[in-house]
């Protein structure tokens, strides 16, 4: 399993305990799903902080599925709920095979 991390920031990131908890739980769930369910062998995590915007992107080379499809688990539903509670936008539409062309 290869895990690549990128973090870039133009200033100190100030997060509340609730924001930090939500961010780490979302990150953990997305990486866990890529490994356990998509059977990915490579996961790339990018966290970018610019002005007042924090972007998290998790890309893998695993088997894709429709991220909006219903499933019996709580994983992606929990991610959507945490993102919504924070009042931010999730573009999780490109979860299928985004990294397959990269290698």
C-alpha positions in Angstrom: 0.0 0.0 0.0 1.4 3.4 -1.0 0.1 6.5 0.7 1.1 9.9 -0.6 0.4 13.1 1.3 0.5 16.7 0.2 -0.2 19.7 2.4 0.1 23.3 1.3 -1.0 26.4 3.2 -0.6 30.1 2.7 -1.2 30.7 6.5 -1.7 28.9 9.8 -4.8 26.8 9.7 -7.0 27.6 12.7 -9.6 24.9 13.3 -12.0 24.5 16.2 -12.1 21.1 18.0 -15.3 20.3 16.1 -13.8 21.2 12.7 -10.6 19.2 13.4 -12.6 16.2 14.6 -14.8 16.3 11.5 -11.9 16.7 9.1 -9.9 13.9 10.6 -12.9 11.6 10.7 -13.7 12.4 7.0 -10.1 11.7 6.1 -9.9 8.5 8.0 -13.2 7.2 6.5 -12.2 8.1 2.9 -8.8 6.4 3.2 -10.3 3.4 5.0 -12.9 3.0 2.2 -10.3 3.2 -0.5 -8.2 0.5 1.2 -11.0 -1.8 2.4 -13.7 -1.6 -0.2 -12.0 -0.3 -3.4 -9.0 -2.5 -2.7 -6.7 0.4 -3.7 -3.0 -0.1 -3.7 -2.3 3.6 -3.8 -4.0 6.5 -2.1 -3.1 10.2 -2.6 -4.3 12.7 0.0 -4.1 16.4 -0.8 -5.0 19.1 1.7 -4.7 22.7 0.4 -5.4 25.8 2.5 -5.7 29.1 0.6 -7.1 32.2 2.2 -10.3 31.1 3.9 -10.7 27.8 1.9 -9.6 24.3 2.9 -9.7 21.7 0.2 -9.4 17.9 0.9 -9.0 15.5 -1.9 -8.5 11.8 -1.6 -7.7 9.9 -4.9 -7.1 6.2 -5.2 -6.5 3.6 -7.9 -9.1 1.2 -6.6 -12.3 -0.2 -8.0 -14.8 2.6 -8.4 -18.5 2.8 -7.5 -21.1 5.5 -7.6 -20.5 7.6 -4.5 -24.2 8.7 -4.4 -25.5 5.1 -4.6 -27.1 3.7 -1.4 -25.1 1.2 0.6 -25.7 -0.7 3.7 -22.8 0.9 5.6 -22.6 4.2 7.3 -19.2 5.3 5.8 -20.0 7.7 2.9 -23.3 8.7 4.5 -21.3 9.7 7.6 -18.8 11.7 5.5 -21.7 13.6 3.8 -23.3 14.3 7.2 -20.0 15.7 8.7 -19.4 17.8 5.6 -22.9 19.2 5.7 -22.7 19.9 9.4 -19.7 22.0 8.8 -21.6 24.0 6.2 -19.2 23.2 3.4 -19.5 21.9 -0.1 -18.6 18.3 -1.1 -17.9 17.5 -4.7 -17.5 13.8 -4.1 -18.8 13.0 -7.6 -15.4 11.9 -9.0 -14.8 8.9 -6.8 -14.7 6.2 -9.3 -11.3 5.8 -11.0 -9.7 9.2 -10.9 -6.2 7.9 -10.2 -6.1 5.0 -12.6 -4.6 7.1 -15.4 -1.9 8.4 -13.1 -0.5 5.0 -12.6 
